């Protein structure tokens, strides 16, 4: 059995300036996760994960350069509660070849773009550039890099993930065609 709990607070605000042509938004979410306890079904050993205190800041700005065209930028950071894994899930926790891996996964998103409404709001277009960075986390593999610990050949292994980064762009077009009941959405990234 596994028990866990999470409790959080959220504070956010949006401020408008120059007749709402400039919008500033920000927020902060705090989460507190109580550590988990997991009892291994085979060995009856207990795996404990420490408590987590997480902060998730968010900030954004929107500038209406024309009545129907805006530029925007967004920043957000997200954290996952700390988790503990057995390095070799196929082995009992009490096996001397096994060990515990405790990790926390964080991600940071930065995005900027242009949004516009045309044809009396019947056509909406967005172009955005983004960068997403992820740190921590785990992955399961059968083909591990580096030396293989004696007696673990052929076993699956959970490893800490290296930092990862995704960059790109996104184009989205949404339109109301011929009737209010028919919408078309197209996207590319």
Beta strands, then each sheet from edge to edge (+ up, - down):
strand 1: 2-17
strand 2: 22-39
strand 3: 46-48
strand 4: 52-66
strand 5: 69-79
strand 6: 83-86
strand 7: 100-103
strand 8: 106-118
strand 9: 123-135
strand 10: 138-141
strand 11: 157-160
strand 12: 164-176
strand 13: 183-188
sheet 1: 1+ 2- 3+
sheet 2: 1+ 2- 4+ 5- 8+ 9- 12+ 13-
sheet 3: 6+ 7-
sheet 4: 10+ 11-
end
